[in-house]
Amino acid sequence: MADGDFIYSLADVWRIRLIDAATAADNGVWVDSRIFNNASIHLVPGTGTLQIRGSDEPTKPANTAHGYQLGTDATTEARLEIRSLPQWIKGRVSSHSSGTHNIYATLRKA
């Protein structure tokens, strides 16, 4: 799998890999979250720093653009609940020392 790939999708829920087994710094890819209301994000860093980024640009930003940060930097396993989603969301490995980094998102319409 790759960054932004679906794990599964149902009518009202998408489960996505925002970051998939990254072993270096990774800008991530923007996922269109406009049809969803909220999200649960599971951040699983190796040794490094993970971020969740958002953007309200009318069109998909370049993956090298980072928009604004949702929540705080994660250096240990964490969960982030987002009650009001931006138009675009992505995971980012902002720094990497060692190990494998993963970020999973569950996006919900209700």
N, C-alpha and C positions, 0 to 999 in steps of 0.2 A: 504494500500500500504506500501511499504518499501523502504529504501534507494536503489537507483539504478533502481527502477521500471519505466517502460515506462508510460507516460501519453498518448502519441500516437506516432506512427511512420508512416512516409510516405516514398516514394522513396528517397527523398533528404533531409528530415528533421526528426530529432528525438526530442521529448519533453520528458525530464526525470526528476524525482525527485531525485536530488543528496542527499538531506537530507529531510526526510519526518517526520514532526511533532516530532522532537527530543525534549525531556524534560530533557536531561542530556548531558554531554560531549559525543561526538559521533565521532568515527574515520572515518565514512563513508565507502563506497565501491568503488573500482575502476571500471570505465566504459571505455570500449575500444572505443577510439575516432579516431582511425587510418584512417578511411574512410572519415572523415569530415575535412573541411578546417577552419571553424570558428564557434564561439559560442556566444550566449548572455546568461548571467547568471544573475538571479534575486535572491538576497540574502535578506531574511526576518528574522532577528534575534528577539528573545524575548529579555531578558536581558542577554547578553553574547557576545561572539566573534565567527564570522564565517570566514572560510577561503576556498579558492579554491586552490587545490593542483594538481600538474602535475608530470608526470614521463615519461621518455623515455626509460625505461627498455624494453628489448626485450620480456619478458614474464610478465604476470600480477603480480604486487607486492602484498605482504601481505597487508591486510587492515590496519594493525598496522604501516606500513611504510608510511611516509608522503611526500616523494619526495621533490619537491620544490614548493614554493608559487607562485601563479599567482595573480597579483594585491596585494591589501593590506588588512589587517584585517577589517572586517565590524562589527560595533557595532550598526549601524542604517541601515534601509532599503537601499539597493544599487543595482546598475546594473553594471556589468562588461562585456565589449566586448573583446573577444579574437580573434585576426585576424589570428593567426597561432597556431593550437592546438598541444599539445604534444600527444604521443601515448596513454596515460592513463590520465584520469581526475577524480577527486572526490571532494566532499564537506566535510568539517570538522567543527564540533562544538568544538573549542579548549578550550573554557571556557563557563560555564553555571552558571547563578545566578537564573533566573526564566523565566517562560514563555515557549513558543513553538517556535522552530526554523525550518525554511524551506529554501531549496535552490532548485530552478528550473533551468534547463539548456535547451536551444534550440540549438541543434547541426545541422549545415548546411553543405552540400557538396559544395555549390556555394556561 
